Amino acid sequence: MPTAQIFDPALRRATWRRVEWEFEKLTIAREFSRNVVTTMLVERAEHGGWELDRVHVSPDGTRRVVLRRKIIRMRPTLT
């Protein structure tokens, strides 16, 4: 009997080329203009190393934003 393959994009992202990601979820109220939201996300990208993963705009106008950044693991050096 064939089995259905479940596609999990979060799992794929985490294991693709051994890259690990850290995610941050933000909910932004509809009262903030597009320019204010853009400025806020640009500042997070420049100063925190975050990049935009996805944006969902709800029918009521709230934005759900998912940011991601690479987790860099330090390997011990041999002395």
C-alpha positions in Angstrom: 0.0 0.0 0.0 1.6 3.4 -1.0 2.0 5.9 1.8 1.6 9.7 1.4 4.8 11.7 1.8 4.3 14.6 4.2 6.1 17.8 3.1 7.3 19.8 6.0 8.9 23.1 4.8 10.3 23.9 8.3 12.1 20.5 8.4 13.4 20.9 4.9 14.7 24.4 5.7 16.4 23.1 8.9 18.2 20.2 7.2 19.0 21.6 3.8 22.8 21.7 3.4 23.0 21.4 7.2 21.8 25.0 7.7 20.0 25.6 10.9 17.6 28.5 11.2 16.3 30.5 14.2 12.7 31.8 13.7 11.0 34.8 15.2 7.2 35.3 14.8 5.8 38.8 14.9 2.2 40.0 14.9 1.8 43.6 13.8 -1.4 45.5 14.4 -3.3 47.1 11.5 -2.8 50.6 12.9 0.8 50.6 11.7 1.3 51.9 8.1 3.2 50.0 5.5 6.1 52.5 5.7 6.4 52.0 9.5 6.4 48.2 9.2 8.9 48.3 6.4 11.2 50.5 8.4 10.9 48.2 11.5 11.7 45.1 9.4 14.7 46.8 7.7 16.1 47.8 11.1 15.8 44.2 12.4 17.5 42.9 9.2 20.4 45.4 9.4 21.1 45.2 13.1 19.9 41.7 14.0 20.8 39.7 10.9 17.2 38.7 10.3 15.7 38.0 6.9 12.0 37.8 5.9 10.7 34.3 5.6 6.9 34.9 5.1 4.2 37.5 5.6 0.5 36.8 6.1 -2.0 39.6 6.0 -5.3 38.7 7.7 -8.6 40.0 6.5 -8.8 42.3 9.5 -5.5 43.9 8.5 -3.1 42.4 11.0 0.2 41.1 9.7 1.8 37.9 10.8 5.5 38.0 9.9 8.0 35.3 10.3 11.7 36.3 10.3 14.7 33.9 10.2 18.4 34.0 10.6 21.1 31.4 10.4 22.5 29.7 13.5 26.2 29.6 13.3 27.8 26.9 15.3 31.3 27.3 16.5 33.5 24.2 16.1 36.2 23.6 18.7 39.7 24.1 17.3 42.5 21.7 17.9 45.6 23.2 19.6 
